[in-house]
Amino acid sequence: MKTIRAQHPCRLKPSSELAGLRARLAEAEETLRAIRSGEVDAMMNTEKKGRQVFTLEGAGHAYRMLIESMNEGALTLTADKTMLYANQCFAKMVKCPLEQVIGSSFRRFLCVEDRATLRSLMKRLRQSGSKIMVLLKACDGSQMPAQISVRPLARNGSKRTTIGMVVTDMTEARRNEEKLRVLTHRVVQVQELERERVALELHDTITQMLCGVLVRSQVLVDNLPARNESAKAEAVELHAIIGKTVKEVERISHNLRPSVLDHLGLVAGLHDACKEFASRTGVIVKMVCMEFTPRLPVDTELTLYRILQEALQNVEKHARATQVTVCLTKQENVVQMTVHDDGISFDPNHHPVRQKGKGGFGLLGMRERAISVGGSLKIESVPRTGTKIEVRIPVPSTAAVAAGLARKLKSEG
């Protein structure tokens, strides 16, 4: 009796078919080798509609060497975001072997929100290209902030759209931004301490001395004989000038460190600043302000107050406005303040922030102040509509503040 040993199904294939499989395997290995070395000039993508061949334009050796030497990720994608080409730098960014990157979808390296953002960008993509910020998901689960620049590539007669993409690692830039934010916050703190010191010096020293001079000038006016009209008139004028100087020094001291902000809170401070501005300039100021219970953090109150001060100063110097509207509201955990004037407009993107004597540092300072407390500042200026400054600053929720206070009381107890 002849014994027949059972064989694996693949061993039952004819030798010709096995030879074909070996040839295809060798071809696949050669393709992977060519991809790794950058020798690929075209790729065939099998889809439901059939096989499509995509030519990788500019695939000359010198061009490939340049792309591979870049410190940024370089990709060529189809319209459905299949990666036809990627350099080694991008593979290192996503911590994935290059042969597993090429041919897969770029969407696998994005979160759901960034996929939607990229999809929207691709729909409105034009020849000029666009840039967006995303979080790149690596194969090991880590994330990396990145900027992607997208641009359609020339078709050269082909009906198929290919897209060029450059991916830039923004980790160091984000780290530098955070350092700059901390430094800016520290500068603002030092600036406020210096303002407080100068305000105290003005109030306790200069103002007191000026008040003494004011009293002595009044005594001089009273003691001058009536027959000496010219001298008496000069003394009266001197008394009036000293009186105005005292008021101006008091105003400067008050603006440097407003006591009403410390004692009565943000809304009272904003009302005080608007009232002083309106009485001094004649510009009508309308206010719509919410009261906050509990009070906002000290840094947030001071930031909003300083931004309003600077905005009103810009209105006085440049806007030629007749009315200003100030609105302070809170939605969920974000405080928003808008300052809208009906004056002449300007282009915020081309404002002369670096030309001496033409202003602009105020706008920069307002934005830096907002950023220093984790907020943002937006400026809109439209002809015949005026300028609107919008500040948004996140604040802790009431529950978080209460929990923090409870922890503090417990630690002190």
Order of alpha helices (4+ residues) and beta strands (2+ residues): alpha-beta-beta-alpha-beta-beta-alpha-alpha-alpha-beta-beta-beta-alpha-alpha-alpha-alpha-alpha-beta-alpha-beta-beta-alpha-beta-beta-alpha
